[in-house]
Amino acid sequence: VEEIHEIIKPCGLYPAKSKAIAELSRLLVERHGGQVPADFAALEALPGVGHKTASVVMAQAFGVPAFPVDTH
């Protein structure tokens, strides 16, 4: 987590994001054989992955039509 912390520090909200990335990585290996799942529900079950992030992954990595929306 500390190594991730230093890498992503410029992005903001890095303490929580570092923990989420570490846990997400562990779960990808444990539950998905190290592969990113091509399924909205499986993606959204991972720490730090909401619908917007899942939509970006599905569209960019798997060619699934999706429309990521940022509500801010």
Buried (B, 14 or more C-beta within 10 A) or exposed (E): EEEBBEEBEEEEEBEEBBBBBBBBBEBBEEEBEEEBBBBBEBBBEBBBBEEBBBBBBBBEEEEBEBEBEEEE
